[in-house]
Amino acid sequence: MIKSTGRKLGSFSKRFNYLLDQAGYPPAGAGRAKALADRFGGSKSGAQNWIGKDLPPKRDTLRLIVAALLPEINATNNASQVVAWLENGNVVDDPFGEKNTIDINKLPIESKHNLLSKVYISVHNIAKRKDIDIYSLDDHIMDHVYNCVIQQAVESGKNDPDPYLITSLLELAVKSA
């Protein structure tokens, strides 16, 4: 079982390498890229992009890798949660135990209400543009979407929701439903 180290891994490659470390892959520079390419197809240089250049594989390939690795590390995590963490980083709760949530109740009341309104409106507008019926999605999933967007907005210091993050999370929510 993976234990949280309290770390904040700031890039795709760092998070991906953490997962590979837990699965017992050779270290980067000592056969890791070749082992990945041999097991999951593709080239060694493509795998080097994944582990060292913050260039993730295609989402289907990433899902395949995660689904194959989770049982090997005795993790009971949902593969979609791990993929979201790998792709979006510390905006999403660490699926291996470390919660990255921000207490928005510590914000001044006007800032808090303004932020919550912006997030709600942004999520609904993007869902409408993407023809996603958010009311058909599980409440828990939507809570996670809102919380991730709120956290990103607060951490960025801009208090503005990121439309790319909203789109990615909504698409992931639809696929996991």
TORNURO-812182 format. One record per residue: residue number from 1; residue in three letters; x, y, z of N, C-alpha, C, O in turn. Coordinates in steps of 0.02 Angstrom, whole numbers. Layout:
BEGIN
n res nc1 nc2 nc3 cac1 cac2 cac3 cc1 cc2 cc3 oc1 oc2 oc3
NUM ALA X Y Z X Y Z X Y Z X Y Z
...
***
This chain:
BEGIN
n res nc1 nc2 nc3 cac1 cac2 cac3 cc1 cc2 cc3 oc1 oc2 oc3
1 MET 43 -59 0 0 0 0 45 62 0 94 65 37
2 ILE 28 110 -41 66 172 -44 48 214 17 -10 220 35
3 LYS 98 242 47 87 287 104 103 358 82 152 369 46
4 SER 63 404 104 75 474 88 138 499 123 152 480 179
5 THR 174 541 87 235 570 115 227 643 129 275 677 148
6 GLY 166 670 119 155 741 129 186 783 74 193 844 81
7 ARG 203 752 19 238 787 -35 188 823 -81 130 804 -86
8 LYS 213 873 -113 175 905 -168 218 897 -229 270 929 -236
9 LEU 198 855 -274 236 841 -334 212 886 -389 156 879 -413
10 GLY 254 933 -410 233 988 -452 229 975 -526 209 1021 -562
11 SER 247 918 -551 243 908 -623 217 837 -638 220 792 -596
12 PHE 193 830 -699 169 764 -720 224 712 -710 212 660 -680
13 SER 284 727 -735 337 677 -732 354 657 -660 367 599 -647
14 LYS 354 705 -614 368 688 -544 315 642 -515 330 594 -481
15 ARG 252 657 -530 197 615 -505 200 546 -538 191 495 -504
16 PHE 212 544 -603 215 481 -640 273 439 -614 266 379 -604
17 ASN 331 470 -603 388 434 -576 375 408 -506 398 353 -488
18 TYR 338 446 -466 319 422 -399 279 357 -405 292 309 -369
19 LEU 231 356 -451 190 296 -461 234 238 -484 226 181 -460
20 LEU 281 251 -530 325 199 -555 373 174 -500 388 115 -497
21 ASP 395 219 -458 437 199 -401 400 149 -357 428 98 -337
22 GLN 336 164 -342 296 121 -300 286 52 -332 279 2 -297
23 ALA 285 51 -398 275 -12 -434 340 -51 -444 340 -105 -474
24 GLY 396 -23 -421 459 -59 -424 496 -54 -491 538 -96 -506
25 TYR 480 -4 -530 515 6 -593 587 29 -580 600 60 -529
26 PRO 633 12 -626 702 36 -617 703 113 -615 658 145 -642
27 PRO 753 141 -584 757 214 -581 764 245 -651 786 213 -698
28 ALA 745 309 -656 755 345 -719 830 346 -734 871 358 -689
29 GLY 847 334 -796 917 331 -815 948 262 -806 1006 251 -824
30 ALA 909 215 -779 935 148 -767 887 95 -795 881 40 -767
31 GLY 853 112 -850 810 63 -883 736 75 -876 696 36 -901
32 ARG 716 128 -842 645 142 -832 608 152 -898 556 122 -909
33 ALA 635 193 -942 601 208 -1006 595 145 -1048 543 132 -1079
34 LYS 648 105 -1050 646 43 -1089 595 -6 -1060 557 -38 -1098
35 ALA 592 -11 -995 544 -56 -962 472 -34 -978 429 -76 -992
36 LEU 459 31 -977 393 57 -994 376 43 -1067 321 19 -1082
37 ALA 423 58 -1112 411 47 -1184 399 -27 -1198 355 -45 -1237
38 ASP 438 -70 -1166 430 -142 -1178 362 -167 -1153 330 -208 -1186
39 ARG 341 -142 -1096 278 -167 -1067 216 -138 -1100 167 -173 -1112
40 PHE 218 -73 -1114 157 -39 -1137 159 -18 -1210 114 16 -1233
41 GLY 211 -37 -1246 216 -19 -1316 243 51 -1324 250 89 -1276
42 GLY 258 68 -1385 286 134 -1397 361 131 -1396 392 78 -1389
43 SER 391 189 -1403 463 193 -1408 494 212 -1341 460 238 -1296
44 LYS 558 199 -1335 594 218 -1275 595 295 -1269 589 321 -1214
45 SER 603 330 -1326 605 403 -1322 537 431 -1302 534 482 -1267
46 GLY 483 399 -1322 417 420 -1300 409 412 -1225 384 457 -1191
47 ALA 432 356 -1199 429 344 -1127 474 393 -1089 457 413 -1033
48 GLN 530 412 -1119 574 461 -1087 538 529 -1081 549 565 -1033
49 ASN 496 545 -1129 456 606 -1125 409 604 -1064 399 654 -1030
50 TRP 381 545 -1052 334 538 -996 369 547 -929 343 580 -884
51 ILE 430 517 -923 463 516 -858 509 576 -846 531 587 -790
52 GLY 524 614 -898 571 668 -888 554 736 -918 586 785 -901
53 LYS 504 738 -961 491 801 -996 420 828 -987 399 873 -1023
54 ASP 385 801 -939 316 823 -925 270 818 -985 224 858 -993
55 LEU 283 770 -1028 240 758 -1086 204 691 -1075 233 638 -1090
56 PRO 143 693 -1050 108 630 -1035 89 592 -1098 84 621 -1152
57 PRO 79 527 -1090 54 488 -1147 -18 507 -1162 -49 545 -1124
58 LYS -43 481 -1217 -114 492 -1232 -155 466 -1173 -134 419 -1138
59 ARG -213 496 -1163 -254 478 -1104 -270 404 -1102 -268 374 -1048
60 ASP -287 373 -1159 -302 301 -1159 -241 260 -1136 -249 211 -1100
61 THR -182 280 -1159 -121 245 -1139 -109 255 -1064 -91 208 -1029
62 LEU -119 316 -1040 -109 330 -969 -158 289 -927 -139 262 -875
63 ARG -219 284 -949 -269 243 -912 -247 170 -910 -253 137 -858
64 LEU -223 145 -966 -199 75 -970 -142 64 -920 -141 15 -884
65 ILE -94 111 -920 -36 105 -874 -59 105 -802 -39 63 -762
66 VAL -101 153 -784 -125 159 -715 -164 96 -695 -153 69 -641
67 ALA -208 74 -738 -248 14 -722 -203 -47 -712 -219 -91 -671
68 ALA -148 -51 -748 -102 -107 -740 -60 -101 -677 -43 -152 -645
69 LEU -42 -40 -657 3 -30 -600 -32 -33 -533 -3 -57 -484
70 LEU -94 -10 -529 -127 -7 -464 -130 -74 -428 -115 -77 -368
71 PRO -148 -129 -461 -149 -193 -425 -79 -215 -403 -72 -249 -352
72 GLU -28 -195 -440 41 -215 -423 66 -181 -360 111 -206 -327
73 ILE 37 -124 -343 59 -88 -283 8 -94 -227 10 -58 -177
74 ASN -39 -141 -236 -91 -153 -186 -131 -91 -169 -152 -82 -112
75 ALA -141 -48 -219 -180 12 -209 -253 -2 -226 -267 -37 -275
76 THR -297 24 -187 -369 14 -199 -400 75 -231 -461 82 -233
77 ASN -358 120 -256 -382 182 -285 -420 170 -350 -407 121 -385
78 ASN -465 215 -364 -500 216 -428 -450 241 -480 -418 293 -470
79 ALA -443 205 -535 -395 224 -587 -410 294 -614 -363 331 -631
80 SER -473 313 -619 -490 380 -644 -465 434 -598 -443 487 -621
81 GLN -466 422 -532 -440 471 -484 -364 479 -493 -338 535 -490
82 VAL -330 424 -503 -258 426 -511 -240 462 -576 -193 502 -577
83 VAL -276 447 -629 -264 481 -693 -275 557 -685 -236 597 -710
84 ALA -329 576 -651 -343 647 -640 -286 680 -601 -266 736 -617
85 TRP -260 646 -551 -204 672 -511 -142 678 -554 -107 729 -551
86 LEU -127 627 -594 -69 630 -637 -73 689 -686 -24 725 -697
87 GLU -133 698 -715 -141 750 -766 -147 821 -736 -122 868 -765
88 ASN -179 827 -679 -195 893 -652 -154 913 -591 -156 970 -569
89 GLY -117 866 -564 -73 882 -509 -106 896 -444 -157 866 -427
90 ASN -77 941 -408 -97 953 -339 -162 992 -333 -182 1009 -277
91 VAL -194 1007 -389 -261 1036 -387 -311 983 -366 -363 998 -337
92 VAL -294 921 -381 -336 863 -364 -306 830 -302 -245 826 -296
93 ASP -349 806 -257 -324 772 -198 -279 714 -219 -294 677 -266
94 ASP -224 707 -183 -178 651 -194 -217 587 -181 -241 577 -125
95 PRO -223 543 -231 -263 483 -221 -232 433 -172 -263 384 -154
96 PHE -171 446 -152 -137 401 -107 -137 426 -35 -97 404 6
97 GLY -182 474 -20 -194 491 49 -186 563 69 -216 584 118
98 GLU -147 601 33 -135 670 55 -190 715 28 -199 720 -33
99 LYS -226 748 72 -279 794 52 -249 862 41 -210 887 82
100 ASN -267 893 -14 -240 959 -31 -294 1012 -28 -290 1061 -65
101 THR -342 1004 15 -398 1050 15 -381 1114 53 -340 1115 99
102 ILE -413 1167 31 -405 1232 62 -470 1249 97 -524 1235 71
103 ASP -464 1278 156 -524 1297 194 -546 1365 169 -519 1417 189
104 ILE -597 1365 125 -619 1429 97 -656 1471 149 -668 1530 139
105 ASN -674 1440 205 -707 1478 258 -660 1529 290 -682 1574 326
106 LYS -595 1523 277 -547 1571 303 -543 1634 259 -512 1684 278
107 LEU -574 1631 200 -576 1690 157 -627 1740 184 -675 1720 218
108 PRO -616 1804 171 -667 1853 190 -734 1834 157 -734 1808 101
109 ILE -789 1848 190 -855 1826 168 -870 1848 97 -897 1809 57
110 GLU -854 1910 79 -868 1934 11 -827 1897 -40 -852 1880 -94
111 SER -763 1884 -25 -720 1847 -70 -745 1776 -80 -747 1749 -135
112 LYS -765 1746 -24 -791 1677 -27 -853 1673 -71 -858 1630 -114
113 HIS -901 1717 -60 -963 1716 -99 -949 1731 -172 -979 1700 -216
114 ASN -905 1778 -185 -887 1795 -254 -855 1735 -289 -872 1719 -346
115 LEU -808 1702 -255 -775 1644 -284 -824 1588 -297 -824 1559 -351
116 LEU -866 1572 -248 -914 1517 -257 -962 1532 -315 -980 1487 -353
117 SER -983 1594 -321 -1027 1612 -377 -992 1604 -444 -1020 1577 -491
118 LYS -930 1628 -448 -892 1622 -510 -883 1548 -530 -891 1530 -588
119 VAL -866 1507 -480 -855 1436 -494 -920 1404 -518 -921 1369 -569
120 TYR -974 1416 -483 -1038 1386 -501 -1058 1407 -572 -1077 1364 -612
121 ILE -1054 1470 -586 -1074 1496 -652 -1028 1468 -706 -1051 1447 -760
122 SER -963 1467 -693 -915 1442 -743 -927 1368 -758 -927 1348 -816
123 VAL -936 1328 -706 -948 1256 -716 -1011 1245 -757 -1012 1205 -804
124 HIS -1064 1280 -739 -1127 1272 -775 -1123 1296 -847 -1151 1264 -892
125 ASN -1090 1352 -859 -1083 1377 -927 -1042 1330 -971 -1061 1317 -1028
126 ILE -987 1305 -944 -946 1259 -983 -983 1194 -995 -980 1166 -1050
127 ALA -1018 1169 -945 -1057 1107 -954 -1109 1117 -1009 -1120 1073 -1050
128 LYS -1142 1174 -1009 -1193 1188 -1059 -1162 1190 -1129 -1189 1161 -1176
129 ARG -1104 1224 -1136 -1069 1227 -1201 -1047 1158 -1224 -1048 1144 -1284
130 LYS -1028 1116 -1178 -1004 1048 -1195 -1061 998 -1198 -1050 938 -1209
131 ASP -1123 1021 -1187 -1182 979 -1188 -1177 923 -1136 -1193 865 -1150
132 ILE -1155 941 -1076 -1149 895 -1021 -1204 910 -970 -1210 966 -945
133 ASP -1243 860 -955 -1297 868 -906 -1268 853 -837 -1266 795 -816
134 ILE -1247 904 -802 -1215 893 -738 -1263 866 -685 -1242 837 -635
135 TYR -1328 875 -696 -1377 849 -649 -1384 773 -653 -1412 742 -608
136 SER -1359 744 -707 -1361 671 -714 -1299 639 -682 -1296 578 -675
137 LEU -1250 680 -663 -1189 653 -633 -1198 645 -557 -1238 680 -526
138 ASP -1161 599 -529 -1164 585 -458 -1145 649 -419 -1098 684 -437
139 ASP -1181 662 -365 -1168 722 -324 -1097 723 -297 -1066 775 -294
140 HIS -1072 664 -278 -1004 660 -251 -953 682 -304 -905 718 -289
141 ILE -964 661 -366 -919 680 -421 -921 755 -432 -869 787 -440
142 MET -982 783 -432 -988 855 -443 -958 895 -385 -928 947 -395
143 ASP -965 870 -323 -933 902 -267 -857 905 -277 -825 955 -262
144 HIS -830 849 -302 -759 846 -315 -739 896 -369 -688 930 -362
145 VAL -779 902 -421 -765 951 -475 -763 1021 -445 -715 1058 -454
146 TYR -816 1039 -409 -819 1106 -379 -759 1118 -332 -728 1171 -336
147 ASN -743 1070 -289 -688 1078 -242 -621 1087 -276 -580 1128 -255
148 CYS -610 1049 -330 -547 1055 -367 -541 1124 -399 -488 1155 -397
149 VAL -595 1147 -428 -595 1212 -462 -585 1268 -411 -548 1316 -423
150 ILE -618 1263 -354 -611 1313 -301 -538 1314 -277 -509 1368 -269
151 GLN -511 1256 -264 -442 1253 -239 -394 1284 -289 -349 1322 -270
152 GLN -402 1268 -353 -357 1296 -404 -363 1372 -406 -313 1407 -411
153 ALA -424 1397 -401 -434 1469 -404 -400 1504 -344 -370 1556 -352
154 VAL -406 1474 -286 -376 1504 -226 -300 1499 -230 -265 1548 -216
155 GLU -274 1440 -249 -201 1431 -253 -169 1476 -305 -112 1498 -296
156 SER -205 1490 -359 -177 1533 -411 -172 1606 -388 -134 1645 -417
157 GLY -209 1623 -337 -209 1691 -311 -253 1738 -351 -258 1797 -335
158 LYS -284 1713 -403 -325 1755 -447 -399 1751 -429 -439 1794 -449
159 ASN -417 1699 -393 -487 1686 -376 -532 1682 -438 -591 1699 -435
160 ASP -503 1661 -493 -542 1650 -554 -537 1576 -573 -482 1549 -575
161 PRO -593 1545 -588 -592 1474 -607 -556 1464 -675 -562 1506 -720
162 ASP -520 1411 -680 -483 1394 -741 -528 1355 -788 -547 1298 -772
163 PRO -547 1382 -846 -593 1347 -891 -565 1281 -917 -602 1234 -928
164 TYR -499 1278 -927 -469 1215 -951 -477 1161 -898 -494 1104 -914
165 LEU -464 1178 -836 -472 1129 -782 -545 1107 -776 -559 1048 -768
166 ILE -591 1154 -780 -663 1137 -777 -681 1089 -832 -714 1038 -821
167 THR -660 1104 -893 -674 1061 -950 -646 991 -940 -680 941 -951
168 SER -583 987 -918 -551 922 -907 -588 882 -853 -600 822 -862
169 LEU -606 915 -798 -640 880 -744 -710 857 -764 -731 802 -747
170 LEU -745 899 -802 -813 879 -824 -808 820 -873 -847 773 -868
171 GLU -760 822 -919 -752 766 -966 -734 702 -928 -759 648 -945
172 LEU -691 708 -878 -672 650 -838 -733 624 -799 -742 564 -792
173 ALA -773 670 -773 -833 650 -735 -882 612 -779 -911 563 -757
174 VAL -891 635 -841 -936 601 -887 -911 531 -902 -949 484 -905
175 LYS -845 525 -913 -817 460 -930 -819 412 -872 -822 351 -882
176 SER -817 438 -811 -817 393 -753 -888 375 -731 -898 331 -689
177 ALA -938 410 -759 -1008 398 -739 -1034 334 -769 -1092 316 -758
***
